[in-house]
Amino acid sequence: MPAIASLKQKLQLIQNLQRAIRLVWQSAPVWTVANLILLVVQGILPLLSLYLMKLLVDTVTVGIASSNHTAHFSQVLLLVSLAGIIALLSDMCRSLAGFVSEAQSQVVTDYVHSRLHTKSIEVDLEYYENAQYYNVLHRAQQEASFRPSRILTSLVQVGQNGISLVAVAGLLFSLHWVVAVVLFAAAIPGLWVRLKYTGKFYYKYRGWTAIERTAYYFNWMLTHDSYAKEIRLFNLGELFRLRFQNLRFSIRKEKLTLATQKAIVELITQASATIAVFGACGFIAYQTVQGAITVGGLVMYYQAFQRGQGFLREMLSSLASLYENSLFLSNLYEFLDLKRTVAEPELPQAIPKPLKIGIEFENVGFHYPNSTRSLLEDINLKINAGETIALVGENGAGKTTLIKLLCRLYDPSKGRITLDGIDLRQFNTTELRREISVVFQDYVRYNVTARENIWFGDINLIPEQEEIIQAAHNSGVESAIDRLAQGYDTILGTQFEQGEELSIGEWQKLALARAFLRQAQVIIMDEPTSALDAKAEHEVLGRFRQLTQGRTAILISHRLSTVKLADRIFVLNNGRIIESGSHEQLLRQGGTYAHLFKIQAQYYQF
């Protein structure tokens, strides 16, 4: 079994390498071809340089013993000139290769980030509510920016050094086969050490992911404005700093232990390589003294052995880097290979426009994929076209979960949800969501211009259109935007220069404007007035009634004064609907809704 697992791992590494090469080619084919051409040229030039050096030394040696110094000097001058041209070509190719590699690396990095972002958009919401997903994402983000480029660099170095090494090995073999064998044997222990400790570090690294994410979380809290007030008020800064430091120390300690072990073993293997160099040097010197080779041959073979060892060391190091990067690149592909659970239909049906029947939940139940706890159970709910309903209940009753299912951020664990009798799973998800406008309780504060904050509600519109101003007017945020230095072109938030902050209530109005901009058939408001004062709430709700005429609307609110707007109210408790009816009907029933209403009303009675 361990042997089978090891084989599968090696096959996976080969597959990762193939995917990486394909990824590099797809992202930058022109730069890849240029790199290959330079690779071949740089592989051949060192051999030419060695041969010219041999000719030069032999010519000088013969010239010293000859009486015709002038004739030999002209030959020496020609050889020096050719050697200089080869050196200049090498320098030029090296500089050009550096530029090509940098350009290709930048293109590949941007392409990988694009793939990463595309997958982040594509995956379902359930991944973002799963700790294991964040471990995978964390590893992918850390590796995505540089691993493919490193694989590319390693491949180029393997090819370039391989070409040079074959030529040098052939040259050394012509001297004696033992010299060529010693050249290769001396480098093998170093490769074994590199591969062994690369594997160890990789599996340790996967185990460190959760700790690193926790450390990063404390770092985020210490440096982000969202936590700045409470950290200072509750004096949490030093506590969080120490927790970050302790987490990082535990990882650093393990890394240094591995690095120490690796350094000791590498020292031993490098010593054997050094002994091999001087042994080969002694053999070449002996051959020269015996007259088997010329002085030029001595220089050529000695340099060939030295360079060959350098080529071999670099090639084996590049192979080890390929192994390392293929291992770590599996983190990226682990993320890119995530599958959607909210599947698109093969033949999507058209969205009913306008809605004629409405929305219906039929025996709907739901629990998260990695949990057995039911959040919704046997939900049967019909919302007529053009009707406004309200969902009421304590925190955790399942109100927001219902909305997530309606937006098809999840699919029900059982039952179905229909739009005019058609299962939501029969619609294209993008087309479905275009017909739904939502303001969630945890709405986003985009640190872009006020205009863009509203425009994001319907990016199919032209940003300068009057609909944006009208949406701001409808939500009541128009006056706040008018007071900003650059009006609708003012950057909001404090993340960037010249940004201006809004109050919590103004941010909520901006989120409402975003929802009002979209001409959707269904409008959903999750706690739409939680941050508004009484006057602003009254104004927004008045406009809400106007804007929802002819549309289907769903309100979620703990403020029962808000839900009085609804035609019907549904009370949820522990994932089930326990009451339904109009405001007056529910009060007469004297159940949960009536009890909640009386609790809130008593604070307004004197």
Order of alpha helices (4+ residues) and beta strands (2+ residues): alpha-alpha-alpha-alpha-alpha-alpha-alpha-alpha-alpha-beta-beta-beta-alpha-beta-beta-alpha-beta-alpha-alpha-alpha-alpha-beta-alpha-beta-alpha-beta-beta-alpha-alpha
